[in-house]
Amino acid sequence: MTDARATALEDLRSTLTGTLVLPGEPEYDAARSPWNLGVDQRPAAVATPADVADVQAILATARATGLGVTTQPNGHGATDALEGVLLVRPSAFDEITVDVEGRTLRVGAGVNWGAALQALDGTGLIGLAGSNPEVNVVGLALNGGHSMFSRLHGLTARSIVAVELVDASGEVRRVTDADDAELAWALRGGGGLFGVVTAIELELFEADVLFGGGLVFPSESAVPVISAAFALARDVPELGLDVGMMQFPDLPVMPPHLRGRVVASVGLVHVGDEASGRALAERLLAVAEPIANSLTAFTIGSLAAVAAEPTDPMPTADFGASIGSDDDGFAAAFVEGFLAGAAHGLTRAGLRAMGGATAEELGSELSAVGAVHAPLLLNAGVLLMGPAVDPVVALQPLRDLDARYGVAGGVPTMLGPGPLSLAYPPEVLERLAAVKQRVDPSGVIRSNRAITG
Ligand SMILES: Cc1cc2nc3c(=O)[nH]c(=O)nc-3n(C[C@H](O)[C@H](O)[C@H](O)COP(=O)(O)OP(=O)(O)OC[C@H]3O[C@@H](n4cnc5c(N)ncnc54)[C@H](O)[C@@H]3O)c2cc1C
């Protein structure tokens, strides 16, 4: 680091109400570490602003020194491109306000979905949360966001009502369709390229009763169960449905019925009562006997228990693709591909059912993330357990599957690492680039996803 930069960062530290941690300091390793421990990111400094004035000071220092600024609440979507970047942790922005009458949720940029959903318990309202409670509300919404409620109400980005941010010039803005329709369009799916977001407001939806959970089946039943789940998804387009294969480690901490096994799973979320939900699930239970069944009536604050995903930081290599087929042939090829990858350490592969409201054009003129026409989104991960696991080899069968069945377009949050061009057509990328040029011509704000790569 040059002397001028080092001095500027020391000056910044002395002006902040929040904190700044620099390389070489004892707190640096913990501060720079993302949720995905497989990514070794080394930013020029890690700032935890206490308020909007701190964010303005951080951006002023970045502009003066040529550093970039990336906001990373958790690092679920971390990449290793943080050299020359001032990393912003927005944890101090922890407001959660539910407007029951106006049906909106307002949260600060440090709030994760688990906390936001707990605030909705008892209101009769739901937000378009992802499956993991530790994923950040702003991070999911700006990047598209797929929810188990998306087939009923659309992708999360489309539920954005307002975004409060500090732009690259340091101006504090509240962006709505009325204020700046083009920037609002870009924020609905264009990711963290347009400013440091400090708060977001999202539309909420009515849902008095919820039913759902997970079913786990032995791998021998995987093909018929997955085929039946695809058919259920086609027949009931508002049902939230997630189909997957998983390989559990052969470790004593695992429950005996799962230890060392490869299993198929179906996650299901139904906005409706238990009786109607159980009738839908019966179509899967009629195919095979599950080895675990957590289906139950639940409240929105417990949504995370439905997916029961691990929440602790871990080293993973991820891959995602949009899949153009949901027939029985694809179900068989998916299971075959997973088993081939599992032999080399592939840990999990999930398929989110699309269709329903995710495929509707309605409202797409307001949002960079448009209607998605793929019936399934594939998302897979390899737990990097030592040098014996090569993620390139473990993920190859799924890349082959993508080559055979993949289609263009998708949702950035579900596509693994890579630029927005993986998800969007050229005309959307050009429009995003034009907005970026207008609001941040010097490219101070860096996202985990560039527009093209
Ligand atoms: C276990 C797990 C489960 C997941 N489940 C789902 C799911 O169900 N549905 C789904 O759609 N996705 C899911 N994802 C993907 C996840 O939604 C994306 O990786 C998302 O971008 C993560 O947001 P984050 O803020 O937690 O991560 P981070 O890596 O901290 O942030 C991701 C990016 O968002 C931008 N950003 C975040 N906050 C701000 C801000 N305040 N201002 C400006 N830019 C900002 C930045 O560009 C940042 O690089 C999952 C990921 C994991 C690891």
The ligand as an SDF file (V2000), in Angstrom:
LIG
                    3D

 53 58  0  0  0  0  0  0  0  0999 V2000
  -26.5510  -21.3030    2.4010 C   0  0  0  0  0  0  0  0  0  0  0  0
  -27.0690  -20.3820    1.3390 C   0  0  0  0  0  0  0  0  0  0  0  0
  -28.4290  -20.3710    1.0360 C   0  0  0  0  0  0  0  0  0  0  0  0
  -28.9210  -19.5290    0.0440 C   0  0  0  0  0  0  0  0  0  0  0  0
  -30.2690  -19.5410   -0.2450 N   0  0  0  0  0  0  0  0  0  0  0  0
  -30.7490  -18.7290   -1.2160 C   0  0  0  0  0  0  0  0  0  0  0  0
  -32.1370  -18.6960   -1.5520 C   0  0  0  0  0  0  0  0  0  0  0  0
  -32.9400  -19.4040   -0.9790 O   0  0  0  0  0  0  0  0  0  0  0  0
  -32.5350  -17.8670   -2.5360 N   0  0  0  0  0  0  0  0  0  0  0  0
  -31.6670  -17.0500   -3.2050 C   0  0  0  0  0  0  0  0  0  0  0  0
  -32.0940  -16.3060   -4.0740 O   0  0  0  0  0  0  0  0  0  0  0  0
  -30.3620  -17.0520   -2.8940 N   0  0  0  0  0  0  0  0  0  0  0  0
  -29.8810  -17.8630   -1.9390 C   0  0  0  0  0  0  0  0  0  0  0  0
  -28.5520  -17.8510   -1.6430 N   0  0  0  0  0  0  0  0  0  0  0  0
  -27.6670  -16.9390   -2.3760 C   0  0  0  0  0  0  0  0  0  0  0  0
  -27.6340  -15.5870   -1.6660 C   0  0  0  0  0  0  0  0  0  0  0  0
  -28.9170  -15.0120   -1.6700 O   0  0  0  0  0  0  0  0  0  0  0  0
  -26.7080  -14.6100   -2.4060 C   0  0  0  0  0  0  0  0  0  0  0  0
  -25.3960  -15.0850   -2.3430 O   0  0  0  0  0  0  0  0  0  0  0  0
  -26.8210  -13.2290   -1.7940 C   0  0  0  0  0  0  0  0  0  0  0  0
  -26.2470  -12.2870   -2.6520 O   0  0  0  0  0  0  0  0  0  0  0  0
  -26.1890  -13.2350   -0.4580 C   0  0  0  0  0  0  0  0  0  0  0  0
  -26.3430  -12.0140    0.1540 O   0  0  0  0  0  0  0  0  0  0  0  0
  -25.4690  -11.6720    1.4310 P   0  0  0  0  0  0  0  0  0  0  0  0
  -25.6310  -10.2240    1.5830 O   0  0  0  0  0  0  0  0  0  0  0  0
  -25.8450  -12.5380    2.5660 O   0  0  0  0  0  0  0  0  0  0  0  0
  -24.0210  -12.0450    0.9010 O   0  0  0  0  0  0  0  0  0  0  0  0
  -22.7720  -11.0630    0.6370 P   0  0  0  0  0  0  0  0  0  0  0  0
  -21.7500  -11.9030   -0.0480 O   0  0  0  0  0  0  0  0  0  0  0  0
  -22.3930  -10.4030    1.9080 O   0  0  0  0  0  0  0  0  0  0  0  0
  -23.3060   -9.9490   -0.3850 O   0  0  0  0  0  0  0  0  0  0  0  0
  -23.5160  -10.2710   -1.7220 C   0  0  0  0  0  0  0  0  0  0  0  0
  -23.4470   -9.0030   -2.5590 C   0  0  0  0  0  0  0  0  0  0  0  0
  -24.6270   -8.2440   -2.3770 O   0  0  0  0  0  0  0  0  0  0  0  0
  -24.3320   -6.8540   -2.5110 C   0  0  0  0  0  0  0  0  0  0  0  0
  -24.7610   -6.1700   -1.2860 N   0  0  0  0  0  0  0  0  0  0  0  0
  -25.1750   -6.7420   -0.1480 C   0  0  0  0  0  0  0  0  0  0  0  0
  -25.5280   -5.7970    0.7290 N   0  0  0  0  0  0  0  0  0  0  0  0
  -25.3270   -4.6050    0.1360 C   0  0  0  0  0  0  0  0  0  0  0  0
  -25.5080   -3.2580    0.5330 C   0  0  0  0  0  0  0  0  0  0  0  0
  -25.9630   -2.9330    1.7550 N   0  0  0  0  0  0  0  0  0  0  0  0
  -25.2030   -2.2730   -0.3350 N   0  0  0  0  0  0  0  0  0  0  0  0
  -24.7440   -2.5710   -1.5740 C   0  0  0  0  0  0  0  0  0  0  0  0
  -24.5420   -3.8330   -2.0030 N   0  0  0  0  0  0  0  0  0  0  0  0
  -24.8360   -4.8380   -1.1580 C   0  0  0  0  0  0  0  0  0  0  0  0
  -22.8540   -6.7260   -2.7510 C   0  0  0  0  0  0  0  0  0  0  0  0
  -22.6090   -6.6010   -4.1310 O   0  0  0  0  0  0  0  0  0  0  0  0
  -22.3070   -8.0570   -2.2310 C   0  0  0  0  0  0  0  0  0  0  0  0
  -21.1100   -8.4110   -2.8760 O   0  0  0  0  0  0  0  0  0  0  0  0
  -28.0370  -18.6750   -0.6540 C   0  0  0  0  0  0  0  0  0  0  0  0
  -26.6730  -18.6750   -0.3460 C   0  0  0  0  0  0  0  0  0  0  0  0
  -26.1880  -19.5220    0.6350 C   0  0  0  0  0  0  0  0  0  0  0  0
  -24.7090  -19.5100    0.9340 C   0  0  0  0  0  0  0  0  0  0  0  0
  1  2  1  0
  2  3  1  0
  2 52  2  0
  3  4  2  0
  4  5  1  0
  4 50  1  0
  5  6  2  0
  6  7  1  0
  6 13  1  0
  7  8  2  0
  7  9  1  0
  9 10  1  0
 10 11  2  0
 10 12  1  0
 12 13  2  0
 13 14  1  0
 14 15  1  0
 14 50  1  0
 15 16  1  0
 16 17  1  0
 16 18  1  0
 18 19  1  0
 18 20  1  0
 20 21  1  0
 20 22  1  0
 22 23  1  0
 23 24  1  0
 24 25  2  0
 24 26  1  0
 24 27  1  0
 27 28  1  0
 28 29  2  0
 28 30  1  0
 28 31  1  0
 31 32  1  0
 32 33  1  0
 33 34  1  0
 33 48  1  0
 34 35  1  0
 35 36  1  0
 35 46  1  0
 36 37  1  0
 36 45  1  0
 37 38  2  0
 38 39  1  0
 39 40  1  0
 39 45  2  0
 40 41  1  0
 40 42  2  0
 42 43  1  0
 43 44  2  0
 44 45  1  0
 46 47  1  0
 46 48  1  0
 48 49  1  0
 50 51  2  0
 51 52  1  0
 52 53  1  0
M  END
$$$$
